[in-house]
Amino acid sequence: MNYYDKIAKGYNGLYSEEQLNKLSTIKNNIKINKKMKMLDVGCGTGISSGFDCFVVGIDPSLGLLKKDKNAKKLLGVAESLPFKNRSFDYVISITAIHNFNNIKKSIDEIKRVGKVRYVFSVLKKSKKFNTIKNLIEKNFKVEKVIEEGKDTIFFCQNHNLYIYKITTIE
């Protein structure tokens, strides 16, 4: 049993206010419509299901996933996302990436299943913060960075979008 399975019963009591603040910041800085598809990697209890679009969450903690029976969630890990290439308009990961077993492989998978837009909320005090920040900057075009409580939120686009646009114009 992992740490998050052990604390699942009290997770929302411990973290929901903090998570809702981050989600509010994210919602205020992205444009979503009902036709869009969003993947939340490391979704925990499914708090992100409040976006006004089709949201799927994935998390390795069965205990957390069981906390919200309404959200569309899967048991799984970021390093092996069970989705086709370019399946989601937005891929988000809120204060979870520092817990992934292989951050580089996770980012590769997130990039693979996303189309254009990505949001990462990264715990500032994580020992892996600089590594995560560098991998995000290397793999995505960072459009905006917002400090929110204990986290830094990175709003990103796929680098390949610009390459595609340039090559199709010529």
MOQUI-V76916 format. One record per backbone hydrogen bond with DSSP energy under -1.0 kcal/mol. CO is the residue of the C=O (numbers start at 1). NH is the residue of the N-H. If there is no record, write none. Layout:
co=CO nh=NH
co=CO nh=NH
This chain:
co=2 nh=6
co=3 nh=7
co=10 nh=14
co=11 nh=15
co=12 nh=16
co=15 nh=19
co=16 nh=20
co=17 nh=21
co=18 nh=22
co=19 nh=23
co=20 nh=24
co=21 nh=25
co=22 nh=26
co=23 nh=27
co=24 nh=28
co=26 nh=29
co=33 nh=36
co=36 nh=54
co=37 nh=89
co=37 nh=90
co=38 nh=56
co=39 nh=92
co=40 nh=58
co=43 nh=46
co=46 nh=49
co=47 nh=50
co=48 nh=51
co=51 nh=53
co=54 nh=38
co=56 nh=40
co=57 nh=74
co=58 nh=42
co=58 nh=43
co=59 nh=76
co=61 nh=65
co=62 nh=66
co=64 nh=67
co=72 nh=57
co=74 nh=59
co=77 nh=80
co=81 nh=83
co=88 nh=115
co=89 nh=117
co=90 nh=39
co=91 nh=119
co=92 nh=41
co=93 nh=121
co=96 nh=99
co=97 nh=100
co=102 nh=106
co=103 nh=107
co=104 nh=108
co=105 nh=109
co=106 nh=110
co=107 nh=111
co=108 nh=112
co=109 nh=113
co=110 nh=114
co=112 nh=86
co=113 nh=88
co=116 nh=158
co=117 nh=91
co=118 nh=156
co=119 nh=93
co=120 nh=154
co=121 nh=95
co=122 nh=152
co=123 nh=126
co=126 nh=129
co=128 nh=132
co=129 nh=133
co=130 nh=134
co=131 nh=135
co=132 nh=136
co=133 nh=137
co=134 nh=138
co=135 nh=139
co=136 nh=140
co=141 nh=157
co=144 nh=155
co=146 nh=153
co=148 nh=151
co=150 nh=124
co=151 nh=148
co=152 nh=122
co=153 nh=146
co=154 nh=120
co=155 nh=143
co=155 nh=144
co=156 nh=118
co=157 nh=141
co=158 nh=161
co=159 nh=162
co=159 nh=163
co=160 nh=164
co=161 nh=165
co=162 nh=166
co=163 nh=167
co=164 nh=168
co=165 nh=169
co=166 nh=170
